[in-house]
Amino acid sequence: MIFKNFRKIYRVVLPLLLLVAGLYLTPIQIFQTNLSKVPGDFGDARFNNYILEHGYNYLTGKVDKFWDAPFMYPYKNVIAFSDNLLGTLPIYSVFRASGFDRETSFQLWLFTLFVLNFICCYLALNHWIANSLLAATGAYIFAFSIFIVGNIYNVQTFPRFIVPFVFFWIWKYFSEKRIEYFLFTSIGVVFQFYCGIYLGFLLVYSLLFLTAAYLIIYRDKSLFTQFKIIKQTIYFLLIILLTAVLLTPLMLPYIKASEALAKPEFKDMISTIPTLRSYFFTSKAPIVWGLLSEHGTHISSNWWFHFLFIGGLPWLGIIAVPFLLLSKDINPAIKKSLHFWTLALFLSLTFCLNINGLTLYRIIYEIPGFSSMRSMNRIMNIEVFFFILIFVFVFNELSKSYRMINGLILSFPLLIIIDNLIDPKEIKVYDKGESQKEIQFVKEKIMNKYNKNYIAIAFKPKNIMEVETERQLDVMLATQELNISCVNAYTGYSPTAFIDFYKQADRKALNKWCEFNHLNKNLILKINESDSEWEDYPQINLKAENDKYICADKSLNYFITANRDKANQWETFTLIPFKNNKYALLSFHNLFLSCDSGCTDEINALSKQISEKELFEKFDFDHDLVSFKAINGKYLSVDKKSYHLCAKSNSISKEEKFILEVRKDE
């Protein structure tokens, strides 16, 4: 009797202890006990906070339309350029309605998602295998794994607590053919789409391979013959119809948005597809596994997308699979089940794997909807449950057949905590108070200038480096508080006509945006952070010593060449000033000139953002002659054989001087 009571207490206490440990070691350490820090940066994290606050304002009647948020004014349907977070908006709204401010509600929303991810995963696993210890261990991986921490700046991927139930329901449907489980699966997928479009598609991706693996391993013809029963077929069709009806209000804005945007090119997202190395690569935050952060920075130009290592214990389960399959003590039905889950994981990994630029994901990319996704590393948010299922099933069966393994399993709760220990100092965070201070600063700037005769504001930052990230969101959040519209925007996608304003925020770019939207530019209040008038950055042409204009040649992968007799669009650059007489040069293609400081030192126009590599010190001489010094300390000149612009010269001679012509027609 005492032993039975102890087991009951143990089943309740152990999951609670692991949940409390995970919450303390992960979100609480990251937030700090005074809730002063928010995971992420001034970009994506605050944008997600804006989206949630916009949803709350819609629910409380402060804004009239959800999809037409008051940024990127006057463009409509702007919420559909990113994830909408509708599925978990009620959670955030509860905290806002309880009196918490915007940023604190965002933290509590994220904290709640950690809790829900753990609890839901635990309930699904425990119902599946009836082993509290393994279920709690698997739930810890799902909620607090170091791969989650490595990608914590993408908080829109955290609402995924329905995923374990969806996997459980589809397995129950396969094994029992009960139509209610197909209904539950469909509703679960719909809910995941409302929680996040990305993970909705990736969940569908995983279920496709789950179904393929089931058909290959079980060869279950009854999955199809059941539809000979008319009643069953009608139920099945009604569920599909219900799914379509529920998804339509969500999908229509995204379909409309996709029609207004250029389809992303496959080459632009291939660097985010995981490689084999990605699955053994971490950020510097893990204490035990931080050493794996040293070997992955050469995975791709976007190496920070590839923190996909999930810790040692799940991989221990994968390593144990062959042993279990070869064992004579394991029931053949269990082996078949393990074959099924292992094949599902293998297919999911294989079709989203980049091996030296070769990937089967090219096939998936052609499926409607999948081409809109640019960050395929997020697949791990779903795939991790394949790893967890295999882990818990393997050790659950081993514990039944080999008593000696129980000692190891009893240590799993402690090992899983150690496996996922992090150094919070290595986590990307921003200071909540600092963000609020910057927003208040912008808010006061706007309030000092604003009057109701204008229908929106356009805010010009003092520092052009802040145009694309921090200040855009400062303006969005400030105007959100003031309940007025702004042209400024920070979002996943945007119309081509908006890009100039996004990068430069000058008068010419604003006028272009107004013309695109058939909007009277005089209805937009132009506010300059420096309290001066808005100025336009000059449009220039540069003629080299060979009497040819330099050109950002699209046909030569945007390398800069000096081979044009006339100056047209590709020969035109925007000269953007910075401190210490440094300038950035923006090409007609909205890409910045950058110095490849490697062995070639050639100049190209491939950069979408400004860093030190995109800044050039300018030297002025008589007769409109100028020279530029790159980040490598060398002066720009034209190679006499290739006509490419390079940064190789140690001093200024006539080859390093260019005639600067300001375009009068701009």
Secondary structure, 3 states (H helix, E strand, C coil): CHHHHHHHHHHHHHHHHHHHHHHHHHHHHHHCCCCCEEECCCCHHHHHHHHHHHHHHHHCCCCCCCCCCCCCCCCCCHHHHCCCCHHHHHHHHHHHHCCCCHHHHHHHHHHHHHHHHHHHHHHHHHHHHCCHHHHHHHHHHHHHCHHHHHCCCCHHHCCCCCHHHHHHHHHHHHHHCCHHHHHHHHHHHHHHHHHCHHHHHHHHHHHHHHHHHHHHHHCCCHHHHHHHCHHHHHHHHHHHHHHHHHHHHHHHHHHHHHHHCCCCCHHHHHHHCCCCHHHHCCCCCECCCHHHHHCCCCCCCCHHHHCCCCCHHHHHHHHHHHHHHHCCCCCHHHHHHHHHHHHHHHHHHHCCCCECCECCHHHHHCCCCHHHCCCHHHHHHHHHHHHHHHHHHHHHHHHHHCCCHHHHHHCHHHHHHHHCCECHHHCCEEEHHHHHHHHHHHHHHHHHHCCCCCCEEEEECCCHHHCCCHHHHHHHHHHHHHCCCECCCCCCCCCHHHHHHHHHCCHHHHHHHHHHCCCCHHHEEEEECCCCCCCCCCEEEEECCCCCEEEEEHHHCCEEEEEECCCCCCCCEEEEECHHHEEEEEECCCCEEEECCCCCCEEEEEECCCCHHHCEEEEECCCCEEEEECCCCCEEEECCCCCEEEEEECCCCHHHCEEEEECCCC
